[in-house]
Amino acid sequence: MPDQPRIIHIPTAEDQEAALDDFALEMRRVAERRNSVSQEKLNRALETICKYLKTGWSTGGGKRLRQFIWSLWNGFHLINLSYLTSGLDSTNGDAVVIVFNAAMVGALTEDHLREVLNESGEFARWEKASAETPDDEEVLYPPFSLSTDELRRLAYSADRNDRRIERQRRDEQAREASHE
């Protein structure tokens, strides 16, 4: 198949204006979503979680709340949302729903999370865990809901999956090369 000349489309002024209008509309929609979360409700929800973590951090509900807040902070999401809410009273469950919604629409900020982690004592508990963890190990805080055996099986499966994906990628490259 001979090479076809590439056609370059240079946008007209109308195209550019339409694209800018579309972009402005989307930015308004993003702002509307973000503003759909009441800052008052969000602040109350964060205070509820913070208050609980100050004293109840070692309970089952506290463990769930720690995993939730830390997952929003560090992006390490190993908490099942059903497990999270099933172990909380209605006050903390409602707070999680509000905070999760705020996170999903971009209304939850790093400053919000930093304040909860600091005021609740979570940063101090992390620092203690970090100080007690040997240099050649990762700091596992908050503790995982998975057992050591479950984590080993997960790591084994992840390793095997990585190998399968790499093998599939190489096979696909070989097929593409054979068609050229």
C-alpha positions as CSV (number, residue, x, y, z in Angstrom):
1,M,0.0,0.0,0.0
2,P,1.7,3.2,-1.1
3,D,2.1,6.0,1.4
4,Q,-0.8,8.4,1.3
5,P,0.0,12.1,1.7
6,R,-1.0,13.3,5.1
7,I,-3.8,15.9,5.1
8,I,-3.3,18.6,7.6
9,H,-6.4,20.4,8.8
10,I,-5.8,24.0,9.8
11,P,-8.6,25.1,12.0
12,T,-10.6,28.1,10.9
13,A,-11.3,31.0,13.2
14,E,-14.8,29.5,13.6
15,D,-13.3,26.1,14.5
16,Q,-11.1,27.8,17.1
17,E,-13.9,29.8,18.6
18,A,-16.1,26.7,18.8
19,A,-13.3,24.8,20.5
20,L,-12.8,27.6,23.0
21,D,-16.6,27.7,23.6
22,D,-16.6,24.0,24.3
23,F,-13.7,24.3,26.6
24,A,-15.3,27.2,28.5
25,L,-18.5,25.2,28.8
26,E,-16.6,22.2,30.2
27,M,-14.8,24.4,32.7
28,R,-18.1,25.8,33.9
29,R,-19.4,22.2,34.3
30,V,-16.3,21.3,36.3
31,A,-16.8,24.3,38.6
32,E,-20.5,23.4,39.0
33,R,-19.6,19.9,40.1
34,R,-16.9,21.2,42.5
35,N,-19.3,23.8,43.9
36,S,-22.1,21.2,44.3
37,V,-20.4,20.1,47.5
38,S,-21.3,22.4,50.4
39,Q,-18.1,23.6,52.1
40,E,-20.0,23.6,55.4
41,K,-21.1,20.0,55.0
42,L,-17.6,19.0,53.9
43,N,-16.0,20.8,56.8
44,R,-18.4,19.1,59.3
45,A,-17.7,15.7,57.7
46,L,-13.9,16.2,58.0
47,E,-14.3,17.3,61.6
48,T,-16.4,14.2,62.3
49,I,-13.7,11.9,60.9
50,C,-10.9,13.9,62.6
51,K,-12.7,13.7,66.0
52,Y,-13.3,10.0,65.7
53,L,-9.7,9.3,64.7
54,K,-8.3,11.2,67.7
55,T,-9.7,8.6,70.1
56,G,-11.1,5.7,68.1
57,W,-8.2,5.2,65.7
58,S,-7.5,1.7,66.9
59,T,-11.1,0.4,66.7
60,G,-12.5,-1.4,63.6
61,G,-14.2,1.8,62.5
62,G,-11.0,3.8,63.1
63,K,-9.0,1.4,61.0
64,R,-11.5,1.8,58.2
65,L,-11.4,5.6,58.5
66,R,-7.6,5.6,58.6
67,Q,-7.4,3.5,55.4
68,F,-9.9,5.8,53.7
69,I,-8.3,9.1,54.6
70,W,-4.8,7.8,53.8
71,S,-5.9,6.4,50.5
72,L,-7.1,9.9,49.5
73,W,-3.8,11.3,50.7
74,N,-1.4,8.9,49.1
75,G,-3.4,7.3,46.3
76,F,-2.9,3.8,47.6
77,H,-6.4,2.4,47.4
78,L,-6.5,-1.0,49.0
79,I,-9.8,-0.4,50.8
80,N,-13.0,-2.0,49.7
81,L,-15.8,0.7,49.8
82,S,-18.4,-1.8,51.0
83,Y,-16.1,-3.0,53.8
84,L,-15.4,0.7,54.7
85,T,-19.0,1.7,55.2
86,S,-20.3,-1.6,56.7
87,G,-18.2,-1.1,59.8
88,L,-19.1,2.5,60.5
89,D,-21.9,4.1,62.4
90,S,-24.3,6.3,60.5
91,T,-22.5,9.6,61.5
92,N,-19.1,8.4,60.3
93,G,-20.7,6.6,57.3
94,D,-22.4,9.8,56.2
95,A,-19.1,11.7,56.7
96,V,-17.3,9.3,54.4
97,V,-20.0,9.7,51.7
98,I,-19.6,13.5,51.8
99,V,-15.8,13.4,51.7
100,F,-15.8,10.7,49.0
101,N,-18.2,12.8,46.9
102,A,-16.0,15.9,47.5
103,A,-12.9,13.9,46.3
104,M,-14.7,12.7,43.2
105,V,-15.8,16.2,42.1
106,G,-12.5,18.0,43.0
107,A,-13.8,19.9,46.0
108,L,-11.6,18.0,48.5
109,T,-8.1,19.7,48.7
110,E,-4.7,18.5,49.9
111,D,-5.1,21.1,52.7
112,H,-8.3,19.5,53.9
113,L,-6.6,16.1,54.1
114,R,-3.4,17.5,55.6
115,E,-5.5,19.1,58.4
116,V,-7.4,15.9,59.2
117,L,-4.2,13.8,59.2
118,N,-2.4,16.4,61.4
119,E,-5.2,17.2,63.8
120,S,-6.3,13.6,64.3
121,G,-2.8,12.5,65.2
122,E,-2.4,10.3,62.1
123,F,0.8,12.1,60.9
124,A,2.3,11.5,64.4
125,R,1.3,7.8,64.3
126,W,2.8,7.5,60.8
127,E,6.0,9.1,62.1
128,K,6.1,6.6,65.0
129,A,5.5,3.7,62.6
130,S,8.2,5.1,60.3
131,A,10.7,5.4,63.1
132,E,10.1,1.8,64.1
133,T,10.4,0.4,60.6
134,P,13.8,-0.8,59.5
135,D,15.4,1.3,56.6
136,D,15.2,-1.7,54.2
137,E,11.4,-2.0,54.6
138,E,8.4,0.0,53.5
139,V,6.4,1.8,56.2
140,L,3.1,-0.1,56.4
141,Y,0.8,2.5,57.8
142,P,-2.1,2.3,58.2
143,P,-2.0,-1.5,58.4
144,F,-3.5,-3.4,55.5
145,S,-6.8,-5.2,55.8
146,L,-5.2,-8.1,54.1
147,S,-3.2,-10.7,55.9
148,T,0.5,-11.5,55.2
149,D,-0.6,-14.6,53.3
150,E,-3.1,-12.7,51.3
151,L,-0.5,-10.0,50.4
152,R,1.9,-12.8,49.3
153,R,-0.7,-14.3,47.0
154,L,-1.6,-10.9,45.7
155,A,2.1,-10.2,45.0
156,Y,2.5,-13.6,43.3
157,S,-0.5,-13.0,41.1
158,A,0.6,-9.4,40.2
159,D,4.0,-10.7,39.2
160,R,2.5,-13.4,37.0
161,N,0.0,-10.9,35.5
162,D,2.9,-8.5,34.7
163,R,4.7,-11.4,32.9
164,R,1.6,-12.3,30.9
165,I,1.1,-8.7,29.8
166,E,4.7,-8.4,28.8
167,R,4.4,-11.6,26.8
168,Q,1.3,-10.4,25.1
169,R,3.0,-7.1,24.3
170,R,5.9,-8.9,22.7
171,D,3.6,-11.2,20.7
172,E,1.7,-8.2,19.4
173,Q,4.9,-6.4,18.4
174,A,6.0,-9.6,16.6
175,R,2.7,-9.8,14.7
176,E,2.9,-6.2,13.7
177,A,6.5,-6.6,12.5
178,S,5.5,-9.7,10.4
179,H,2.8,-7.6,8.6
180,E,5.2,-4.9,7.6
